Amino acid sequence: MDAVTAARRALAALDLTNLDDACDAAATTDLCRRAATLHGPVAAVCLWPRFVAQARRALEGTGIRIATVVNFPSGEEPLEQVRADTRRALDAGADEIDLVIPWRRLAAGHPATDTVAEIKAICGPATLKAILETGELRDPALVRRAADQALAGGADFLKTSTGKVPVNATPEAAEILLQAILDSGRDAGLKAAGGVRTTADAATYLALCDRMMGEGWATPRHFRIGASGVLAALLATLDGAHAPAARGY
């Protein structure tokens, strides 16, 4: 896959993200502005729940989806709070909920399926992405267990990471999640989040999806990249493809 093709596909699948602690209304306005690029829109913006209503107003009519996070980033909030946060986010206009599963409890032997199922029941037709925090789980068998339980709970996407830990998305973890999706028979997707910074990084995940799931699978319906800084790299690749050729003398 050439760089321009990778950049074009990755841009369309990008969840342009600002989950910085210092994010404010001005930063949200900027995020929404950058989401509609000269090369086409990103798939979604992903931001804190308190900015969902503002993003909904800013992006009305663009087709750009609004994602937000719950139980984030710890995965340890009381379930009743997570339920309430999910309802509020959906009422404010969120299209997608990115839920951190209780991965520490899962690592200690407690199942996460019921948590995912309860939040999916609230989401209804809204997309639910289960954040597994694969870089903290580390053990491939534990990562696979988390993936299987999230899928059993009804998650629409498996998302690698919060982006708030030392190790976030890796191709190795993504391969485990894709295999879990294949084995489940579910119509679920993959979101690689954290550490995707270059067009080459994005191309790695796209190529992995093409190899394992078949070409044509990795569209925004099934594949997302959760990142902020990679937008500049993707646009630079696409801008370079449309720059006038240098004249030689």
C-alpha positions in Angstrom: 0.0 0.0 0.0 1.5 3.4 -1.0 1.6 6.2 1.5 -1.0 8.3 -0.1 -3.6 5.4 -0.1 -2.7 4.7 3.5 -3.1 8.4 4.5 -6.5 8.7 2.7 -7.9 5.5 4.3 -6.5 6.5 7.7 -7.9 10.0 7.6 -11.4 8.6 6.9 -11.1 6.3 9.8 -9.6 8.8 12.3 -11.2 9.5 15.7 -9.6 12.9 16.1 -9.1 13.1 19.9 -8.6 15.6 22.6 -8.7 14.0 26.0 -6.1 16.4 27.6 -6.8 17.5 31.1 -6.5 21.1 30.0 -9.1 20.8 27.2 -11.6 23.6 27.2 -14.3 25.1 25.0 -11.7 26.9 22.7 -9.8 23.6 22.2 -13.1 21.9 21.4 -13.9 24.5 18.8 -10.5 24.0 17.3 -10.8 20.2 17.3 -14.2 20.4 15.5 -12.7 22.8 13.0 -9.8 20.6 12.2 -12.0 17.5 11.8 -13.4 18.8 8.4 -10.2 18.8 6.3 -9.6 19.8 2.7 -9.0 16.1 2.0 -12.3 15.0 3.6 -13.7 14.6 7.1 -12.5 12.4 9.8 -14.8 9.6 11.1 -15.4 11.2 14.5 -14.1 13.5 17.2 -13.5 12.0 20.6 -13.6 14.3 23.6 -14.6 14.6 27.3 -18.4 14.2 28.0 -18.7 17.9 29.1 -17.9 19.0 25.5 -20.3 16.7 23.7 -23.1 19.2 23.4 -20.8 21.9 22.0 -19.3 19.5 19.5 -22.8 18.4 18.4 -23.7 22.0 17.6 -20.4 22.7 15.8 -20.6 19.5 13.7 -24.3 19.5 12.8 -24.8 18.4 9.2 -21.2 17.4 8.6 -21.6 13.6 9.1 -18.7 13.6 11.6 -19.6 11.5 14.6 -19.2 12.4 18.2 -17.5 10.0 20.6 -16.9 10.4 24.2 -15.5 8.3 27.1 -16.9 6.8 30.3 -15.1 5.0 33.2 -12.1 6.8 31.8 -9.2 6.5 32.2 -9.1 4.3 35.3 -11.7 1.7 34.6 -12.6 1.7 38.3 -15.6 4.1 38.7 -18.7 2.7 40.3 -21.0 1.0 37.7 -24.0 3.3 38.7 -21.8 6.3 37.9 -20.8 4.8 34.5 -24.4 4.2 33.7 -25.4 7.7 34.6 -22.5 9.2 32.6 -23.4 7.1 29.6 -27.0 8.3 29.7 -26.0 11.9 30.0 -23.5 11.7 27.1 -26.1 10.1 24.8 -28.7 12.7 25.8 -26.1 15.5 25.0 -25.7 14.1 21.5 -22.9 11.4 21.6 -23.0 8.9 18.8 -20.4 6.6 20.2 -19.3 5.6 23.8 -15.8 4.5 24.5 -15.9 2.5 27.7 -12.9 1.5 29.7 -13.6 -2.0 31.0 -12.7 -2.9 34.6 -9.4 -4.4 33.4 -7.7 -4.6 36.8 -10.6 -6.6 38.1 -10.5 -8.8 35.0 -6.8 -9.4 35.5 -7.6 -10.5 39.1 -10.1 -13.1 37.7 -13.4 -11.2 37.7 -15.4 -11.1 34.5 -16.0 -7.9 32.6 -18.9 -9.2 30.3 -21.7 -7.9 32.5 -20.3 -4.4 32.7 -20.0 -4.2 28.9 -23.5 -5.7 28.5 -25.1 -3.2 30.9 -23.5 -0.2 29.1 -24.4 -1.6 25.7 -28.0 -2.0 26.8 -28.1 1.8 27.6 -26.3 2.6 24.3 -28.9 0.8 22.2 -28.1 1.6 18.5 -25.2 4.0 19.6 -21.8 2.5 19.0 -20.0 1.0 22.0 -16.2 0.7 21.9 -14.7 -1.4 24.8 -11.3 -0.1 25.8 -9.2 -3.0 27.0 -6.0 -1.3 28.1 -3.9 -4.0 26.4 -0.6 -2.4 27.3 -1.4 -2.9 31.0 -2.8 -6.4 30.6 0.4 -7.4 28.8 -0.1 -11.2 28.8 -1.5 -12.2 25.4 -3.8 -14.7 27.0 -5.2 -12.0 29.3 -5.6 -9.6 26.3 -7.5 -12.4 24.5 -9.7 -13.0 27.5 -10.6 -9.3 27.7 -11.4 -9.2 24.0 -13.6 -12.3 24.3 -15.5 -11.0 27.3 -16.0 -7.5 25.7 -17.4 -9.2 22.5 -19.6 -11.4 24.6 -21.0 -8.3 26.3 -22.0 -6.8 23.0 -19.2 -4.3 22.3 -19.3 -3.0 18.7 -15.6 -2.2 18.7 -12.5 -3.5 20.6 -10.2 -0.6 21.4 -6.7 -1.2 22.5 -6.0 1.6 24.9 -6.8 4.8 26.7 -3.7 6.5 25.4 -2.9 7.4 29.1 -0.5 4.6 29.9 3.1 3.9 28.9 2.2 1.2 26.3 -0.8 1.8 24.2 -1.7 0.4 20.7 0.7 -2.2 19.3 0.4 -4.4 16.2 0.8 -7.4 18.4 -2.2 -6.5 20.5 -4.2 -5.5 17.5 -3.7 -8.9 15.9 -5.0 -10.6 19.1 -8.1 -8.4 19.0 -8.7 -9.1 15.3 -8.4 -12.8 15.8 -10.9 -12.6 18.7 -13.4 -10.8 16.3 -12.9 -13.4 13.7 -13.4 -16.3 16.1 -16.5 -14.7 17.6 -18.3 -14.4 14.3 -19.4 -10.9 15.5 -19.7 -8.0 13.2 -17.4 -5.9 15.4 -14.5 -3.5 14.7 -11.1 -2.5 15.9 -9.8 0.8 17.2 -6.1 1.3 17.6 -5.6 4.1 20.1 -2.4 5.7 21.4 1.0 5.8 19.7 -0.2 6.1 16.1 1.8 9.2 15.0 2.9 8.8 11.4 1.4 7.7 8.1 3.6 4.6 8.3 2.1 3.7 11.7 -1.4 4.0 10.3 -0.4 1.9 7.3 0.8 -0.9 9.6 -2.6 -1.3 11.1 -4.4 -1.0 7.8 -2.2 -3.7 6.3 -2.8 -5.9 9.3 -6.6 -5.6 8.9 -6.3 -6.2 5.1 -4.4 -9.4 5.8 -6.5 -10.8 8.5 -10.0 -9.5 7.7 -9.9 -9.1 3.9 -9.5 -6.0 1.8 -12.5 -3.7 2.1 -13.1 -4.5 5.8 -11.1 -1.6 7.3 -13.5 1.2 6.6 -14.8 3.5 9.3 -17.6 1.0 9.9 -15.1 -1.5 11.3 -11.8 0.3 11.8 -10.7 3.5 13.6 -7.5 5.1 14.7 -7.7 7.1 18.0 -5.1 9.9 17.8 -4.6 13.6 17.8 -1.1 14.3 16.4 -1.3 11.9 13.5 -3.7 14.2 11.6 -0.9 16.6 10.7 1.2 13.6 9.3 -1.7 12.3 7.2 -2.4 15.8 5.8 1.2 16.3 5.0 1.3 13.1 3.1 -1.9 14.0 1.1 -0.7 17.6 0.6 2.5 16.3 -0.8 0.7 14.1 -3.3 -1.1 17.2 -4.7 1.9 19.6 -4.7 3.1 20.7 -8.1 6.1 18.7 -9.3 9.5 20.4 -8.9 11.0 21.7 -12.1 14.4 20.6 -13.0 17.0 22.7 -14.8 
